[in-house]
């Protein structure tokens, strides 16, 4: 079970980033039918898991909520009496899911600077190669997000943040770049008003840090690997 220090410090909140067979994983988690959208819903009693198309869910009940990932960003948010779980692939991030999630909290009377956010294990730029065409299109559409700072990619393949247990992939395309998905998510969170010091980003790379973490991309490169997923959950434990 992977934990974030920032959320661990909050009273009345429990969370985790884990595998489906982790014994500490809640049994009755609510998960949306994830479709790489920007939609964030509020959990309601009677909703069936994996039936409502959305990529984020929030609640102030004691219902455990979760997202599933295998390279994308699992984003857990706590503020006031509310918690949220967000699935952040590049498509959902580009479409505005972080703004939508933060706005959900604002609508409940919780300001962005009150939020505490944890981004769990995800693919890091050491292992996330993207095409030159992807970068050109992304810059044209999203360049305003980093107009005063560093774009979330590099031409040179970065060194893993942790000592890798699996060899990072070699470049497979000419003129490609190495995309920092969690760095992009961090930029969007700060642009939405979340304080940088209130955001914790795991340095675990789902591709190279350990075989225990699910990685869609690693499985496409190593097809003998069994399919698995990361379950990122959060629940209010207080009254």
C-alpha positions, 0 to 999 in steps of 0.5 A: 500500500502506497501512501501520501504523507500529506493526506496521512496527516489529515484527521478523518481521512484515509486513502491508499494507492494499491493493487486490487488484491491488497488486503487493506483495500476497501471492499465497497469502493465506488468507481466511475466508468472511466472514459478519459473525460473531464466529467466529475460527479458527486456520489449518490446512494444507489449508484452502481460502480462502473456504470456512470461515465465520468473520470472523477468522483467526490463525496462527503459521505463515508463511502470509499471512492476510487479511480483505477490507473495503469500509467495515468495520474491517480489524483486524490483531493481532500478539502473541508468535509469533502474528498475526491478521486480523479483519473488524470490521463493526458486527454482528461487533463487537457479537457479540463478535469482538474479545473472541474474538480477544483470547481466542485470543491469551490461550489461546496464553499471550499477554496482552492488554497484549502485543498490538499492533493496527492498525485500517486504513482504514474508513468514518469518522463523517464519512460513516457516517450511521445511523438513530435506530432503530439508535442506540436499539437500539445504546445499549440493547444496547451502552451498557455499553461506553461507560458512563463515556465518550463514545458512538461517534456524534454528532448533528452530522456531523463534519469528515473527519479528512483533507482529502476528495477525495470530498464526504462524503454529506449526511444522508438521514434525519431524526433520524439520527446519524453513527457512529464505527465505528473508535471503537467498535472502539477501545473494545472493544479497550481493554475486552478489555485491549489498551493504548490506546498499543498500538492504531493507528487509521488516519484514512483514511476509505474513503468520502471520503479517496480513490477508491482505497479501497473503500467499499460505501456510496460505491458505493451513492451513486455506482452508476457506480463499479466494485466493489472491495475492500481486502485487509488482510493480515499474515504472520510472516516470522521463524522 
